[in-house]
Amino acid sequence: MTTRSQPALLRRSIPRAGATPGESLPVVGLGTWQAFDIAGNPAELVRARDALRAFVDGGGELIDSSPMYGSAEAVVGELASELGLHRRLFIATKVWTSGRDAGIRQMETSMARMQSSRKGPLDLMQVHNLVDVDSHLATLRDWKREGRIRYLGVTHYNAGAHDTLARVIAKGDIDFLQINYSIAEPQAESRLLQVAADTGTAVIVNRPFAEGAMFGRVKGKPLPDFAAALECTSWAQLFLKWIVSHQAVTCAIPGTRNAAHVRDNLGAARGAMPDEAMRQRIRRAFEHA
């Protein structure tokens, strides 16, 4: 919950808002790859619980998982249930298998693990890394018409898949696209983000820190002086503001189970946002670090 001393997060509209016209999301969400694959580890479950509580209290909504992420879906479902947070979250997960029937079984298992029925239809189901994409999209289109899911999407983590993703979303009926995009991995700018904008496809950004490699480059380096004008107090905030200031981007999903990092990341959704000239200054500061 935001307070007077903690301004509300910047939000972006979901272009294809469907049954909820004008629906929007905070521009910073939460990823769970590795971070929430911790079933059976009591100490880390406590950390994840604190992180999820901090995320929602700070105004965050979109949490993203996958059956590929080990126990992450079940951990999210259990913690959200324990904390009574399902109705305050926008829950996204994925299908990651081959074959129509196998996909249906996996998606139903994922929804049960995340306990998404506690809030109604699952918010977003995505085809993970384009695995058997045509089969699963056919199922998801049916499920969306039937009200079992609210939105459908496709994902990948590698720029080598961007051309294929562009062809898939060019059909115009994909609600969400999830891709890698950062100063270190900017390839989506060459075409894919424009295709998303042209087709009204919401964009979720994974790998916002290039798997943490970007922090290695700036470790021990002071923030550039201009960071103060953007109200940034960390490199993470600067990197995230660079991403979410692109108008085609709906939400970036840094992954963590550290509550302090969650709060810091959410800070990137507050305050001044860089214009194109400032985005170029941020890029140069990183490249010259």
Buried (B, 14 or more C-beta within 10 A) or exposed (E): EEEEEBEEBBBBBBBBBEEEEEBBBBBBBBBBBBBBBBEEEEEBBEBBBBBBBBBBBBBBBBBBBBBBBBBBBBBBBBBBEEBEBBEBBBBBBBBBBEEEEBBBEBBEEBBEBBBBEBBEBBBBBBBBBBBBBEBBBEBBBEBBEEEBBBBBBBBBBEBEBBEEBBEBBEEEBBBBBBBBBBBBBBBBEEEBBEBBBEBBBBBBBBBBBBBEEBBEBBEEEEBBEBBEEBBBBBBBBBBBBBBBBBEBBBBBBBBBBBBEBBBBBBBBBBBEBBEEEBBEBBBEBBEEB
